[in-house]
């Protein structure tokens, strides 16, 4: 695509001319048909057209872009694969969308130190594929791992079905190299066991592109377990399944994965993936144990006993590796599968203490009836990370607003029982109002101070993750009844 003609140009075209001096012309997208695919991330309920999309291929190009934006006061939203579910990569209407998908090279696999150095556009699954010949893999495995990029995983501190035992993204990183808004290159963390100074690696992980633009990541690799066994248990009630989760953890067993699905999610996933799920069950648990053969067998026997004691009406161990992979394929395809039974769905992401699973799931069922919207529950039960999928039809007036209100109540419920409004999807645009429920004004001011230390002009992903105090005041005003601030779930528990 050649740069636009200088005569009779719009603001968008004039800006495209400026960036065409810094990048190849084909790396500057400015026509509406080229911008449209970037108007949202995986949370498609919210859409915004950026002024431009830029597709750099070299770090020096990203530095030049950031310096120009900093000098001109142009907002910048960095984007990876666009699979995020919180609107974290929602464009800014007066800014540029900086796509890092062309930074897709695995720079080094070091089997002796068990590390991989990768660019941010590398797909999550590609790391494990490259490490497999060395008997290694990258543990965090979001359901979108076939498509999501490691830069986005760092931005949102992504988890996955095996995060209970092996941790979130932050637990599997050694170094992150990022660019500040001024284009300065900074590396935090260390290839060794520790790094001097403040733990800025943890600060950058989950910062949602608000502090810097990630350009390189050093991740840990783990040995592929000798044995992995999955047991599927069916229950007559969601509450029984929740109690089984508590029993397994209380017994001191840390499964590699411990996942729950309710009836609606089971039916959708089975119709889609043909995983062999019992479609008449009210809930199922998938529990995977791994390690050496003796350890895995011992834990498997313990888990089967606990599941039976908790009321499971059917218990089935995967016969072979093919069936094990089918069990997980059904779980990992649950989100797209639910998309087949509803025109739209709103995917929530909150985390609660495990002991409140039964209580919270029961309350979500009550809220589903109150709002007249179905809700499919798919979640990382072992660490209390809920993923309620609220089904709605955006073509029906008012249904999106109802879904948002329902989702807000779920997040409020998570806070009420001592949890948090996100586990791995981040806050982004979606949960920014609930940050006002989770944190005090003083805490939010501290977050803004940290943001200002990295990005004084507030140009990196503005308007995301951390609400202004004015926004919190406006949100609070919407929840005042007879002079009192009212959040029903906080009052209930």
N, C-alpha and C positions, 0 to 999 in steps of 0.2 A: 504494500500500500504506500503510495507516494504521499509526502506531506501536503496539506491543503494549500491552496492558492492564498497569497497574502491579501488579495483584494476582496472586500465584502465578506470578511470572515466573522464568525460568531466567537463568543468567549471561549467555547470549547475548542474551536479550530485554532484560535490564537495560542491557546495553551499547548495544543498539539504541536504547533510549530516550534515552541520553545523546547519541548522535550525531544523533538526530532533532531535537535542539535546535540543531544546527550546520548541518544540511543539510535539504533538503526530504525529507519522509518517504519518497517514492518512490526516493530516492537511497540509502536504507539497506536492504540486503538481509540478511535473517537467517534466513529459513526454509530448511530443508534443500534443497528442490527448486530454490530460487533460487541457493543456494550451489554446488550440484553442478557446474555448468559451469565453475567457477573452480578446481576442486580440483587441476588440473595445467596445465602449459603443453604445448608440443609433445613433451616427453619424458613420455609418458603412463605409463611404467613406474612412476613415483613419483607418489603422490597424497596429498593432505592437505586436510582441510576447514578453512577459516578460520572464526573466530568470526563475522565479518561481512565483507560486501563493500560498499564505499562508492563511489558514482559521482558525484563532484563535477563541477561545470561551470565554476566560477570559481576563480581563484587564491586569492582571499580564503577560499573554503571549504576549500581544501587547507591553507592556513595555519592555519585554526582547528582542523582535524582533527589536524595535526601537533602543535600546541601542546597539545591535549588528550591525545594519546598520550604526549607527552613528560612531561607532568605526572603521568599515571597509570601510566607505565612499560609502555605497551602496544606490542608489536612491530608494525611496519608493513612490508608488502611491497608495493612499487609494481608495477603491471602495465600493459602496453600491450595489444597484440593477442594476446598469449599464444602466439606462434609460435616462441618460443625453444626450443632443443633441448638445454639443459643443466640444466633444472630451476631456472633462475634466478628464475622467478616462482612456484615452488612455495610455497603459502601456509604460514604459521605457525599451528599449531593453537591457540595462545593469543593470536593477533593478528588484525589487520584486513588485508584485501586492498584496496589503494587503486587502483582502476581509473581510468586516465586516457583512456579511449577517447572520452569526450565533449569532450576538448580536441582537436578535429579541424579547426581552421580554419587556412587559409593566410592569414597576416596581411598579407603584402606580397610582391610580386615586383618586384625592382628590376633591370630589364634593363640599365641603364647600368653599375651596379656589379656586375652578374651575381650577385645574391644572392636568396635567398628566406628570409623570416622565417616560421616555422611553429610551431604548437603540437605537443606531443609525440605526440598521437593521430593526426596526419596520416599517411596511408599513404605508404610510400616511393614507389610509382609515381605517386601523385597529384601529387607535386612536379614530376616531369618532364612530366606531362600539362598542368599549369598553366603551365609555362615554355615549352612547345613553340611557342605562337604567337609567341614572341620569338626563336625559333631557338636555344633553350637547353635544357639538361636537367641532371638531378642524376645524377652518375656512379655512385655505389655502387648495385649492383643485386643484392641477395640473391635467391636462387631464390624466396623467399616474398614478393617485393616487391609483389605484387598485394594482399597482406594485412598484411604486417608494418608496424609504425609507427616513425616516426623516433625517438621516445623510446626504444624498445627497441633500435634500431640504435645509438644513443649508448651505452646501457647496456652493450651487448655488443661495441661496436666492430665492427659487422657489415662484411662484405666483399661478395663477389659475383663473377660470372664476369668482370667487367671490372676487378677491383681490381689486376691485375698492372700495368697501365699507369696507371690513374687513382687507385689507392690505396684504403685502407679508409675507414671513416667518419671517423676522426680526421684524415685528410688533406683532408677536404672540409667541415670545420666552421670557422666563424669565431668564433661566440659560443654559449655555453650559459648559460641562466638557470635556476637551481635554487633550491629551498627547503631549508634545513637542518631538522633535527628540531625546532628551536625555532621554525620558521616564518619565519625570516629569509630575505629574498630576496637572492640573490647572483648577479652576472653575471661570468663568466670569459671570457677571450678578448677580441677586438676586431674591429670592422668594418674596421679598417685592416690594414696589412701585418704589424703586430706589436703586442703588448700589453706594458705594463711589468710587472715583477715576475716571480714564478715562473710556469711554464707549467701553471697549474691546469686549463686546458682539456684538455690531454692526460691529466692525472690523472683528471678526471671521466669522460673517454671510456673505456669499458670497465670502469668501477668497479661495474657490476652493481647499481646502486641502493643501494649500501652507504654512500655519502657524502652523498647528497641526492636530492631528487625533482625531476626535470627538468620545467620548465613552459614553456620557450620555447627555440627553436633557430634560429640564423642559419647557413644553409648556403651553400656556393659553388655557382654554376651554371656550366656549361661550354657553349661553342658546340657544336651538333650537328655531328659530323664531316661533311665534304662527301661522303665515300665510305667505305663499310665493306664489306669483302669477307671471306667466311668460306670456308676450305678444310677439307674433311673428309678425313682419311687413315685407312685401315684397316691393321692390322698382324696378323701371325700370332702375336705374343707381346706380353705386357704389357711385358716387358723392352725390346723394340725400341721401343715407344712411349715409354717412359721415356728411352731414349737419344736419341730424336728431340727430346724437350723440351730436354734438355741441349744438343744441337747448335744449336737455334734461339737459345737464350739466349746461348750462347758466341759466336755470330756477331754479337752486338750488336743483335739485333732485339728490341724490346720490343712484343710483340703487345698489342692491346687486350684479348684474352682468349685463354687457352690451356688447354683443358680435356681431361681424359682420362676415359674410361669403359671398364670391362672387359666381358667377354662377358656375364656375368649381368646387368649394368646395361643393356647395349645391348639385349638381348632384351626386358627389362621395359619400357624406355622406348619402344622401337619398337612394341610391342603396344599401348601406352597412347596415345602421341602421334602415331604414324604419321609420323615425321620423315624417313623415307627412309634410315635407318641400315642398313649391311650387317650382317645378323644372324649371319653366319657368322664375323665377325671376332673375334679374341681380345681386341682393344682398338681403340678409335678415339681420334683426337685431333681436336678442333675448334680451329682457329687463326684468329683474326680480326685483320686489320690495318685500320687506318683512317687518315684524314687527307685531304690534298688528293689529287686523282686520280693525279698523277704519283708521289707518295710511296707511295701505297697499292699501285699497280701494281708498282713496283719491289720493295717488300717481299714482295708476293704471289709474285712470280717466285722470289725468294730462298728463301722458305719452301717452295715446291713442290720446288725442287732439293734442299733439306736433307731433306725428308721422303722423297724417293725414295732419297737416299743412305743414309738410316737404315733402309731396308728396307720402306717402305710398299708393300703389294701393290695398293692402289687409292687414287687421289687425285682428289677431286672438288671443284670450286669451285662455290659456290651460283650458280645461273644468274641469279637476280634477287632482289629484296628479299624476296619472299614465301618463297622457298626458304631464304634466310638466316635469316629468323625461324622457319621450321620447324626448322632445325638447332638453334637455341637453345631452342626450345620443348621439344624432346626432352630436352635437357640439364637444363633448369630443372624439368621434370616428373619427373625420375628418382626423387626421393624418394617421391612418391605412387605412382609406377609400381611401384617395388619392393614397396610395400605390397600390391599385388595378387597377388604370388607367395609371400607368407609371412604367417601370422597376425600376426606382430609383427616389428619390426626395431629394432635398437639402433644409432643413428647416432653414430659417433665423429667427432672433429675434432682432428687433430693436425697439426703442421707440421714439415717436415724440410728440411735443405739439399737443393737439387735434385739434386746429384750422387749422392745416396743413393737416388733413386727406385727404380731397378731392384732394388737390394739389399733395401730395405724391403718392396716389393711381393712379392718372393719369400718373405720371411720371413712376411708376413701369410698367404700361401697355405699355408705349413707350419703356422702356428697354426690355420688353418681346419680342416685335417685333424686336428690334435691334439685340438681341442675338438669335432670332429664337427658343426660349424655352418658353413653356407654364408656367404660374405661377398662382397657386391657392392661394387666400388670405383668411386666417383664423386668426382672432386676437381679442385681448381684446380691443375693440374699446373705451371703457370708459376711459381707462388710456393711450391710444395711443400706446399700445404694439402690434407691428405688427408681424405676423408670415407668411410671404410669403413662399410658398412651390414651389420651382423651379423644374420642372419636366425635367428629362434627362434620357439618357440610357448610363450607364457606359461601355457597350459593343461597343459603337460607339467611335472611336478614337477622342479625343479632346472635347467630350461633358462634362466631369467632369470639365475640365479646364474652359470651357465656363460658366458652372453653378457657379463655384467659382468666376469668374470675374463678373458675373451678381450679385451674392450675395454681393460682395465687393462694387459694385456701389450702391446697396440698403442701405448698412450701411453708406456709404459716404453721401448718400442723407439724412439719418437720422441726421447725424452730421450737415449737411448744414442748416437744418431748425431749429437747436437748440435742437436736441434730443441726443440720445446716442445709442451706438452700441449693447447694450443688455438691456433686460428688466427683464429676469428671467432665461435664459438658461446659463448665464455666458459666459466668453470669451474662456476658455479652449485652445484648439489648433486651433479651427476654425477661431476665430476673432482676433488672436494675431497681425496680420499685421495691422488691422484697429485700434488697440490701438495707432499706430503711427500717425494716422489721428486725433484721439480723443484728445490725450494728447501731451504736449510739452516735449522735452527732460528733462527739469528740473523736471516736474511732474513725469515722469517715473523714474528718479533717486530717488525721494522721495519714490516711491513705493518699489523700490529695497532696500532702507534703512530699511523700515518697515519689509520686508521679512527677511533681514539679522539679524534683532534684534531677531526674533523668530528662525531662521534656518540659522546660520552663514555659514554652508557648502553648502547650497542650495540643500539639499537632498530630501525635500518634494515636490513631484509633479514638478520636474524641467522642465523648458521649456514651462510652461503654463502661460496663463493670462497676464503676464507682459513681453513685448519684451525687449531684450537688445537694447542699442543704436546702436550697430553694425547692428543688424537685421533691425532696422528702417532705417538706412542709406542705407542698401541694398535694402529694399522695396522702399524707396524714389528714388533710382537710377533707378528702373524699371519704374518710372513714370515721368521721365524727358524728355521733348520735347524741342529741340532747346534751351537748357540751362536753361529752366524754369521747376520747379516742377509742374506737371499737375495732378490734381484730378478733372475731369470734373464736378462732381456734386457740389463740393465746389465752382467752378467758376460760375456755372449756377444760384445758388440761393444767 
